[in-house]
Amino acid sequence: MDISSSPPIVGEEEEEAAMLLPETETPTLSNDVVPDFVDYYGRVEIAERFAYYGINSNLINYLTGPLGQSTAAAAENVNAWSGAASLTPLLGALVADSFLGRYRTIVFASLFYILGLGLLTLSAVFPFFSSSNCQTTDNADACSPPRLQVVLFFFSLYLVAIAQVGHKPCVQAFGADQFDPLDPIECKARSSFFNWWYFGMCGGNMVTISVLNYIQDNFNWGLGFGIPCVVMCLALVIFWLVRNWLATSVLTSVEETRVQCHQDSQENRFLNKALLAPDDHSAEDGQISKINDVEEAKGLLRLVPIWGSCLIYAIVFAQAFTLFTKQAVTMDRSITPSFKIPSAALQSFINVSIVIFIPIYEQILVPIARTITGTPSGITKLQRVGTGIFLSVLTMAIAALVEKKRLEIAREYGSADVPNATVPMTIWWLVPQYLLIGISDAFTMVGLQEFFYDQVPREFRSIGLSLYLSIFGIVSFLSSFLIFVIEKTTGGKGRDGWISDNLNKGHLDYFYWLLCGLSALGFMTYLYFTRRYVYAHYGKVI
């Protein structure tokens, strides 16, 4: 066998030529292998997702309701918070991979989570913080909750965002680490792991959105925020009770086998200058280490074009939790004369479509595609992501057509000039766009998770998953900026902009068509870069 210590960069068509390299001693601070990991670590992750979506799914209605913000301001705040929650994992991944290890990082993050959720509950239930008499009006200034409530609410909200440091980049990476890269069967099973992991998370989210949103809309916001806090506490207790103290100890020096293919990387060759030793004291081992460092840096830089070309998709996905929800508020949500569907509950259709589609994809589509392509996962990771991006273009086209229909009905029935008027159009019209964005998510989100986990060196896998999350973090801020620009450009001076507080007088359909066009442009950009991308193979048996 040919032997090399440099990171591999090979095309998919060259996978059969990959060869086994010798053992190298590397610290495995974050690569603990824990029996039954997916079982009990999954409980903490399910609780975390329950808490996160218990806040995120209905946050825009809390901001425009009890806190009295305008629709545009609330959408900007939701995007800003989501962005912070998606960017902090970059720091958490660095800490976990370099210092604490993933287990300790998860524990500390859980404690921050509980503190943030507890303070969030206090901001909604204390009598002197109460804003129950504050109703949403056409004039946001007429609704002024106590300043202390607002400060405490946003402080606790961003404390929850900080808690994302340890959960998002660490838990899933730790689960995927349990699959032996030297075992071809387990390598194949790891791809299924990402599918079923996301399936479990979305199944839990359906319950969250359906139950918690109903409690928040019909009973009490304090109770709606308090339940996730209790669930998170219980999950942390269970986590400690079942902990295997020996199996999860942090190792600082263990021999790790890497499966790599030697090929001198020609990409980003400017980094080869770093290999020029400034003096004559470099030993052979040090030079090999330096080569590895440079090649790993090249590997990370190769991901940047793929990362950037997925930004527009994430902007589209963000609308499901902001403007799609505000659309639903204006429509007929009645099931019976005494029961209305919470507007945010429609987000559960995203999870419904994912829960239905992933088993179909895993059990039917993958085997069929595998027989055609010969690829173990059916289609490549980048093909999977690209399919989801294409579906997001269709999603925005459908959303624009539905909104155009809603505005026509609003004007026909004289609802355009009536703030908070209910348009006589059933909320079920919004279901197709939610279902399609869900299927799109099943392709893109899982594909990105597996791609960024797989295309970084083993010791950087928490960082790899945090890179995928950072797409949605950056985009949350970009989405806020885009809404701000649209509001300033199309509104002002007595005019109603595209995104008006009274959506019946706005033109949300124009905004959706804009996103549709941007998505199509993003899809073409993605195709350009993926056609030139060459896969790397770290720690695999090919």
C-alpha positions in Angstrom: 0.0 0.0 0.0 1.2 3.5 -0.7 1.6 5.6 2.4 1.3 9.3 3.1 0.3 11.6 5.9 -1.1 14.4 3.8 -4.8 15.0 3.8 -6.6 13.4 0.8 -8.3 15.3 -2.0 -9.7 13.0 -4.6 -12.7 13.0 -6.9 -15.6 10.7 -6.4 -14.7 8.8 -9.5 -11.3 8.0 -7.9 -12.7 6.6 -4.6 -11.7 3.0 -5.6 -8.1 4.0 -5.6 -8.0 5.2 -2.0 -5.4 3.5 0.2 -4.9 2.9 3.9 -2.3 5.0 5.7 -0.3 4.2 8.9 -1.5 4.9 12.4 -0.6 8.3 13.7 -0.9 9.5 17.3 -3.3 12.3 17.7 -5.2 13.8 20.6 -8.8 12.7 20.7 -10.2 15.2 23.2 -13.5 15.3 21.4 -13.7 11.9 19.8 -14.9 9.9 22.7 -16.8 6.8 21.8 -19.7 6.1 24.1 -21.9 2.9 24.0 -25.6 3.6 23.3 -24.7 7.3 22.6 -27.6 7.9 20.2 -30.0 6.7 22.8 -29.3 8.9 25.8 -27.5 11.8 24.2 -30.5 11.9 21.8 -32.8 12.6 24.8 -30.9 15.8 25.6 -31.0 16.9 22.0 -34.7 16.2 21.7 -35.3 18.3 24.8 -33.1 21.1 23.4 -35.1 21.1 20.1 -38.3 21.1 22.1 -37.2 24.2 24.0 -35.7 26.0 20.9 -38.7 25.5 18.7 -41.0 26.3 21.6 -39.5 29.8 21.5 -38.6 30.2 17.8 -41.9 29.0 16.2 -44.1 31.6 17.9 -41.6 34.3 18.7 -42.9 36.7 16.0 -46.4 36.6 17.5 -45.0 37.3 21.0 -43.1 40.3 19.7 -46.0 41.8 17.8 -48.4 40.9 20.6 -47.3 41.4 24.3 -44.2 43.4 23.3 -46.1 45.5 20.7 -43.5 45.6 17.9 -44.3 46.2 14.2 -44.3 43.3 11.8 -41.1 44.4 10.1 -39.3 45.1 13.4 -40.4 41.7 14.9 -39.2 39.9 11.8 -35.9 41.6 12.0 -35.6 40.7 15.7 -36.5 37.1 15.1 -33.9 36.9 12.3 -31.3 38.5 14.5 -31.9 36.1 17.4 -31.9 33.1 15.0 -28.7 34.4 13.5 -27.0 34.6 16.9 -28.2 31.2 17.9 -26.7 29.7 14.6 -23.4 31.5 14.8 -22.5 30.8 18.5 -21.9 27.1 17.7 -18.7 28.2 15.9 -17.3 29.2 19.2 -18.7 26.1 20.9 -17.1 23.8 18.3 -13.7 25.4 18.8 -14.0 25.1 22.6 -15.2 21.5 22.4 -12.6 20.3 19.8 -9.7 22.1 21.5 -10.3 22.3 25.2 -13.3 20.8 27.0 -14.4 17.9 24.9 -17.9 17.5 23.6 -19.4 16.0 26.8 -18.4 18.8 29.1 -19.4 21.4 26.6 -22.9 19.9 26.3 -23.3 19.9 30.1 -22.3 23.6 30.5 -24.5 24.6 27.6 -27.5 22.8 29.1 -27.0 24.8 32.4 -27.0 28.0 30.4 -30.1 26.9 28.5 -32.0 26.2 31.8 -31.0 29.6 33.2 -32.1 31.4 30.0 -35.5 29.6 29.9 -36.1 30.3 33.6 -35.5 34.0 33.1 -37.6 34.0 30.0 -40.5 32.5 32.0 -40.1 35.1 34.7 -40.2 37.9 32.2 -43.7 36.7 31.1 -45.3 35.8 34.5 -44.3 38.3 37.1 -47.2 40.7 37.9 -44.9 43.8 37.7 -43.7 42.6 34.3 -47.2 41.8 33.0 -48.3 43.2 29.7 -51.5 41.3 29.3 -53.5 44.5 28.7 -51.2 45.4 25.8 -52.9 44.6 22.5 -51.5 44.8 19.0 -52.8 47.9 17.2 -52.0 49.6 13.9 -49.8 52.0 15.9 -47.0 50.2 17.6 -46.4 53.1 20.0 -49.9 52.5 21.6 -48.5 49.3 23.0 -45.7 50.0 25.5 -44.8 47.1 27.8 -42.6 48.0 30.8 -39.0 48.6 29.8 -37.7 46.2 32.5 -39.8 43.4 30.9 -38.4 44.1 27.5 -34.8 44.2 28.8 -35.2 40.9 30.8 -36.9 39.2 27.9 -34.2 40.0 25.4 -31.4 39.2 27.9 -32.9 35.8 28.6 -33.6 35.2 24.9 -29.9 35.8 24.0 -28.8 33.7 26.9 -30.6 30.8 25.2 -28.8 31.7 22.0 -25.5 31.5 23.9 -26.5 28.0 25.1 -26.5 26.9 21.5 -22.7 27.0 21.8 -22.6 23.5 23.1 -25.6 21.7 21.7 -25.8 22.2 18.0 -22.1 21.5 17.0 -21.4 18.8 19.6 -24.3 16.4 20.0 -24.7 15.3 16.4 -21.0 15.1 15.8 -20.6 13.0 18.8 -23.3 10.7 17.5 -21.8 10.3 14.1 -18.4 9.6 15.7 -19.8 6.3 17.0 -19.6 4.8 13.5 -16.2 3.2 12.8 -14.7 4.8 9.7 -12.7 1.6 9.1 -15.8 -0.5 8.8 -17.5 -0.3 5.3 -20.8 -1.3 6.8 -20.7 1.4 9.5 -19.5 4.0 7.0 -22.7 3.2 4.9 -24.8 3.3 8.1 -23.5 6.7 9.0 -25.3 8.2 6.1 -28.6 6.7 7.4 -27.8 8.0 10.8 -28.0 11.6 9.6 -31.4 10.9 8.0 -32.9 9.2 11.1 -31.4 11.7 13.5 -33.2 14.5 11.6 -36.3 12.4 11.4 -36.4 12.1 15.2 -35.8 15.8 15.8 -38.6 16.7 13.4 -41.0 14.2 14.9 -40.4 15.9 18.3 -40.8 19.3 16.8 -44.3 18.4 15.6 -45.4 17.9 19.2 -43.6 21.1 20.3 -45.3 23.3 17.6 -48.7 21.8 18.0 -48.9 21.8 21.8 -46.8 24.7 23.0 -48.1 27.1 20.4 -51.7 26.3 21.4 -50.8 26.9 25.1 -49.0 30.2 24.3 -51.9 31.5 22.1 -54.8 30.4 24.3 -53.6 30.1 27.9 -50.5 31.9 29.0 -47.1 32.9 27.6 -45.4 32.2 30.9 -46.7 28.6 30.9 -45.6 28.3 27.2 -42.1 29.3 28.1 -42.0 27.4 31.4 -42.7 24.0 30.0 -39.6 23.9 27.9 -37.6 24.9 31.0 -39.0 22.0 33.0 -38.3 19.6 30.1 -34.7 20.7 29.8 -34.2 20.2 33.5 -35.5 16.7 33.4 -33.4 15.9 30.3 -30.2 17.1 32.1 -31.1 14.9 35.2 -31.6 11.8 33.0 -28.4 12.7 31.2 -26.4 12.6 34.5 -28.1 9.5 35.8 -27.2 7.3 32.8 -23.7 8.7 32.3 -21.0 6.1 31.8 -18.1 7.7 33.7 -15.4 5.4 32.3 -16.6 5.4 28.7 -16.8 9.2 28.5 -13.5 10.1 30.0 -11.6 12.6 27.9 -8.6 11.0 26.3 -5.6 13.2 25.6 -3.3 10.8 23.8 -4.6 7.9 21.7 -3.5 6.3 18.5 -6.0 7.0 15.8 -6.0 5.2 12.4 -6.7 7.5 9.5 -7.7 6.2 6.0 -6.4 8.7 3.5 -5.3 8.8 -0.1 -2.0 10.5 -1.0 -2.4 13.2 -3.6 -0.6 16.5 -3.5 -3.3 19.2 -3.4 -3.1 21.7 -6.2 -5.9 23.9 -4.8 -5.2 27.1 -3.0 -1.5 26.7 -3.8 -0.7 30.1 -2.3 -0.9 28.4 1.1 2.1 26.3 0.2 4.3 29.3 1.1 3.6 28.4 4.7 5.7 25.3 4.2 8.9 27.4 3.7 10.7 27.0 7.0 12.1 30.3 8.4 15.1 28.5 9.8 17.0 25.2 9.6 15.6 23.8 12.9 12.6 22.0 11.4 12.7 18.3 12.0 11.1 15.8 9.7 8.2 15.2 12.1 7.6 18.9 12.4 7.6 19.4 8.7 5.1 16.6 8.2 2.9 18.2 10.8 3.2 21.5 9.0 2.2 19.9 5.7 -0.8 18.5 7.4 -1.8 21.9 8.8 -1.5 23.6 5.4 -3.5 20.8 3.7 -6.2 21.0 6.3 -6.4 24.7 5.9 -6.8 24.2 2.1 -9.5 21.7 2.9 -11.5 24.2 4.9 -11.1 26.9 2.2 -12.5 24.5 -0.4 -15.8 24.5 1.4 -16.2 28.3 1.2 -17.9 28.5 -2.3 -20.4 25.7 -1.3 -21.1 27.5 1.9 -21.7 30.8 0.2 -23.9 29.4 -2.6 -26.3 28.1 0.0 -27.0 31.4 1.6 -30.1 32.3 -0.5 -31.7 29.0 0.3 -31.4 29.8 4.0 -33.1 33.2 3.5 -36.1 31.4 1.9 -36.2 28.9 4.8 -36.2 31.7 7.4 -39.6 33.0 6.0 -41.4 29.9 7.2 -40.9 31.1 10.8 -41.6 34.8 10.2 -43.6 36.1 7.3 -45.4 32.8 6.6 -46.6 32.9 10.2 -47.8 36.5 9.9 -49.7 35.5 6.7 -51.5 32.9 8.6 -52.6 35.4 11.3 -54.7 37.3 8.7 -56.5 34.2 7.4 -59.5 32.2 8.6 -58.1 29.8 11.2 -61.4 28.4 12.5 -61.9 24.7 12.8 -65.0 25.0 14.9 -66.8 28.2 16.1 -64.9 27.9 19.4 -61.5 26.7 18.2 -58.9 28.4 16.0 -55.6 26.9 14.8 -52.6 28.9 16.2 -50.9 30.6 13.2 -47.5 29.2 14.2 -49.0 25.6 14.3 -48.8 25.5 10.5 -45.0 25.1 10.9 -45.8 21.6 12.1 -46.5 20.8 8.4 -42.8 21.3 7.7 -42.1 18.5 10.2 -45.0 16.4 8.9 -43.5 16.4 5.4 -40.0 15.6 6.7 -41.3 12.7 8.9 -43.2 11.3 6.0 -40.6 11.9 3.4 -37.4 10.7 5.1 -38.5 7.0 5.5 -39.6 7.1 1.8 -36.3 8.6 0.8 -34.3 6.1 3.0 -36.2 2.9 2.2 -37.3 3.5 -1.4 -35.5 6.3 -3.2 -32.0 5.5 -2.0 -32.0 1.8 -3.0 -33.4 2.8 -6.4 -30.8 5.5 -6.9 -28.1 3.2 -5.6 -28.7 0.7 -8.4 -28.5 3.4 -11.0 -25.5 5.5 -9.7 -23.6 2.9 -7.7 -23.2 5.4 -4.9 -23.8 3.9 -1.4 -26.0 6.9 -0.4 -27.9 6.8 -3.7 -27.0 10.3 -4.7 -24.0 12.4 -3.7 -24.2 14.9 -0.8 -24.0 17.9 -3.1 -26.7 16.5 -5.4 -28.9 16.1 -2.4 -28.4 19.7 -1.3 -28.9 21.0 -4.9 -32.3 19.2 -5.1 -33.4 21.0 -2.0 -32.3 24.3 -3.3 -34.3 23.8 -6.5 -37.4 22.9 -4.5 -37.0 26.2 -2.5 -37.4 28.1 -5.8 -40.7 26.3 -6.4 -41.7 27.1 -2.7 -41.4 30.8 -3.1 -43.2 30.8 -6.5 -46.2 29.0 -4.8 -46.0 31.3 -1.8 -46.2 34.3 -4.1 -49.2 33.0 -6.0 -51.1 32.2 -2.7 -50.3 35.6 -1.3 -51.5 37.3 -4.5 -54.8 35.4 -4.2 -55.1 36.4 -0.5 -54.7 40.1 -1.3 -57.3 39.9 -4.1 -59.8 38.4 -1.7 -58.9 41.0 1.0 -59.7 43.8 -1.5 -62.8 42.1 -2.8 -64.3 41.9 0.7 -63.2 45.4 1.8 -60.6 44.1 4.3 -57.6 45.9 3.0 -58.2 49.1 5.0 -59.2 47.3 8.2 -56.3 46.6 10.6 -56.1 43.0 11.9 -59.1 42.0 9.7 -59.5 38.3 9.0 -59.6 37.6 5.3 -62.3 35.0 4.3 -59.7 32.6 2.9 -59.0 29.4 4.8 -55.5 28.9 6.3 -55.2 25.6 4.5 -54.1 27.5 1.4 -50.7 27.9 3.1 -50.2 24.2 3.6 -48.6 23.5 0.1 -45.8 26.0 0.7 -45.1 24.5 4.2 -45.0 21.0 2.9 -42.7 21.8 0.0 -40.3 23.8 2.2 -40.3 20.7 4.5 -39.3 18.3 1.7 -36.7 20.9 0.5 -35.4 20.9 4.1 -35.1 17.1 4.2 -32.9 17.2 1.1 -30.8 20.3 1.9 -30.5 20.3 5.7 -29.5 16.6 6.0 -27.2 16.9 3.0 -25.4 19.9 4.4 -25.0 18.2 7.8 -23.4 15.1 6.2 -21.4 17.2 3.8 -19.8 19.5 6.3 -19.2 16.6 8.8 -17.6 14.5 6.1 -15.5 17.1 4.3 -13.4 18.2 7.3 -10.6 16.3 9.1 -11.8 14.2 12.0 -10.5 16.5 14.7 -12.5 19.4 13.2 -15.9 17.7 12.9 -17.6 19.9 15.5 -16.3 22.9 13.6 -17.6 21.3 10.4 -21.1 21.0 11.6 -20.9 24.5 13.1 -20.0 25.8 9.6 -23.3 24.4 8.2 -25.1 26.1 11.1 -23.3 29.4 10.4 -25.0 29.5 7.0 -28.3 30.0 8.8 -26.7 32.4 11.3 -25.3 34.7 8.7 -28.5 34.5 6.6 -30.7 35.5 9.6 -28.8 38.8 9.7 -28.9 39.1 5.9 -32.7 38.5 6.0 -33.1 41.2 8.6 -31.1 43.6 6.4 -33.1 42.6 3.3 -36.4 43.3 5.1 -35.0 46.7 6.3 -34.0 47.7 2.8 -37.3 46.6 1.4 -39.2 48.5 4.1 -37.2 51.7 3.5 -37.3 51.4 -0.3 -41.0 50.5 -0.8 -42.5 52.3 2.2 -42.3 55.6 4.0 -43.8 59.1 3.4 -47.3 57.7 4.1 -47.0 54.8 1.7 -47.5 51.2 2.7 -44.5 49.1 1.8 -44.3 45.6 0.6 -44.1 44.4 4.3 -46.7 46.5 6.0 -48.0 46.1 9.6 -51.3 45.7 7.8 -50.4 42.9 5.5 -53.7 43.4 3.6 -52.4 46.7 2.4 -48.9 45.5 1.6 -47.4 43.5 -1.2 -45.8 40.5 0.4 -46.3 38.7 -2.9 -43.7 41.1 -4.5 -41.2 40.2 -1.8 -41.8 36.5 -2.4 -41.2 36.9 -6.1 -38.0 38.7 -5.3 -36.9 35.8 -3.2 -37.9 33.3 -5.9 -35.7 35.1 -8.4 -32.8 35.3 -5.9 -33.2 31.6 -5.2 -33.0 30.8 -8.9 -29.8 32.8 -9.1 -28.5 31.1 -6.0 -29.3 27.7 -7.6 -27.3 28.5 -10.7 -24.4 29.7 -8.6 -24.5 26.5 -6.6 -24.4 24.4 -9.8 -21.4 26.3 -11.0 -19.3 25.6 -7.9 -20.4 22.0 -7.3 -19.4 21.0 -10.8 -15.9 22.0 -9.9 -15.8 20.6 -6.4 -13.5 17.6 -5.7 -14.4 15.5 -2.7 -12.0 14.8 0.1 -11.9 11.5 2.0 -10.9 11.6 5.6 -10.9 8.5 7.7 -12.7 6.2 5.4 -12.4 2.7 4.0 -13.1 3.1 0.3 
